Amino acid sequence: MFLPFVFIRNHSCPFVFLRTGYNAPMRYGPNRDRLSVLTAVIVLAYALTRFLSGAEGLSASPWPLSVLVAALISTGADALIRSHPRFRGGQTIVHWIVPGVMALGLGAALEQLPDGPLWWLGLAVSAFALIAVLVAEYVVVEETDPNRTAAAWLLGGLVYALALMLFWLAQTADSEALAAGVTGLAALALAWRLFVLGRVAPGRAAVAAGVVGLVSAQAVWLASYWPVLASGAALLSLLPFYLSAGLLQQHLRGHLTGRVWLEYGAVGVVALALILAFGLA
């Protein structure tokens, strides 16, 4: 006997597939009311940031306000993860990283859009993207969730996209040393999230992520002195991040073989040649 679909409304609103005599995997989804409130907070926070940064006589800097939005998103992520029925306690900080950094990036992007329909469209897309990331973070809590692989791929791809965005922003900073230090810390956090997504123990992942952060900080500092465009410098900084994170991840999994070294080396040489060919100032 097969019951095709059973919906149970509780704190997590899981969608549960049941079959007699078979322990089918369970799909969990976050509470819709909680997500609705969080969406409203995100939209309100971005709108308030736009108003305060553009209001005549206030001249508020958008960065402190963007940091506040990121803090709100991180708080929402914490509450969402803790509401998961299979959450086993402990720290949730690793789930804050991608939503928080993404909130900062989207805030910077919204700041560049002109007032009008385009900005409101950007606001809607930003809110939807952040909610999608929060749902992905919720899904990866349960190792046996059938949707975990797709959610982990989404978050992993966002790690590299956010790293590229941070490396590009670093090239616009006034102080190379400060930009390198801040970007290195952000790269450390993103690499830590990437390693934990790959089922590496948080402690080992943090040590390896520290190496990636150090490499990234050096790359950002060196790229700022190269005669390349800002986009080229960002890609030059992303390449060591990608190579170091990928090689360390293979090492932590016990898969670092000569073939893996050869593959990453080939990718690095080709990517470097392309960046230098098209990114020179």
Buried (B, 14 or more C-beta within 10 A) or exposed (E): EEEEEEEEEEEBBBBBBBEEEEEEEBBBBBBEEBBEEBBEBBBEBBBEBBEBBEEEEEEEEBBEBBBBBBBBBBBBBBBBBEBBEEBEEEEBBBBBBBBBBBBBBBBBEBBEBEEEEEBEEBBEEBBEBBBEBBBBBBBBBBEEBEBBEEBBEBBBEBBBBBBBBBBBBBBEBEEBEEBBBBBBEBBBBBBBBBBBBBEBEBEEBBEBBBBBBBBBBBBBBBBBEBEBBBBBBBBBBBBBBBBBBBBBBBEBEEEBEEEBEEEBEEBBEEBEEEBBEEBEE
